Amino acid sequence: MKKEEALKAIDILRQHYKRWDAPVVTLVAQHTGDPFKTLICALISTRTKDEVTAKVCEKLLKRVQSPQDLLNIPLKELEDLLYPVGFYKTKARHLKELAKDLLDRFQGEVPKDLKDLLSLKGVGRKVANLVLADGYGIPAICVDTHVHRITNRWGLIKTKTPYETERALMEILPKDLWSEINRLLVAFGQRICTPVNPKCYECPISQYCEALRWKG
C-alpha cells in the first residue's frame, strides 16, 4: 500500500467507523476529551476486551471523577467496581498508587507531556499517546496490536515492534491523522481485519491491501 492509497483507505474507514458498532466505539465515546478518564480507561483495558472495559468504565466513572476520588475510595469498593476486568485487584492497587502520584507530583492533573506521562507507574507509550491524542487532542499515534498488525498487513510499513510502527507512521501520515488512526484501526480490526480469518470479503478497502494482492 502506498501513502496515497493509505490516505484514501483511512477516509473510507472513517465513513464506516460507527456502522461497525465495534466495542471500541463505545469505549472511546466515554472518555474522549477528558485526560483523567482516558488514562484510567486505558489502564483498565490492559488484557481486557473493550466491551468489558466499556461497561466497567461506565460504572467506575459514575463514582470516580478525579485522582482525589480515586484516592479516597475504599480499596475493596474499587476492586468490586473493576470486576470483571483482568487482574482487577492488581489494577485497583495500581490505580490507588497512580492517584497519589498525580496528586503529589502534578497537583492532581494528568500531565500533557510525553516524558511526564511515561514517568507514571504502569504507563507505557501506548497509554501515554492515547492520553495525548484522546484526552488532550495533541497529535500522537497510539500503537496497539491492531494498528501494528493492520498497517503491516496492508504493506504500508514493515516493522517488528510497536515503537518502530509508531515512528514509521509518523513519517508517513500527516499530523491531523495521528490522533484518529488508532480508533479507526481498532474498530476495523475488531470487526473486519481480525487477527485470524479476516473478513476480506466484507472489507471496504480490499483494493488497497497488499496481503490480498499476494493472495490474488
Secondary structure as UniProt FT lines:
FT   HELIX           3..16
FT   HELIX           17..20
FT   HELIX           23..31
FT   TURN            32..33
FT   HELIX           35..44
FT   TURN            45..47
FT   HELIX           50..60
FT   TURN            61..63
FT   HELIX           67..72
FT   HELIX           75..82
FT   TURN            83..84
FT   TURN            86..87
FT   HELIX           88..106
FT   TURN            107..108
FT   HELIX           114..118
FT   TURN            121..122
FT   HELIX           125..130
FT   HELIX           131..135
FT   HELIX           145..154
FT   HELIX           162..172
FT   HELIX           175..191
FT   HELIX           200..202
FT   TURN            204..205
FT   HELIX           206..208
FT   HELIX           210..215
//
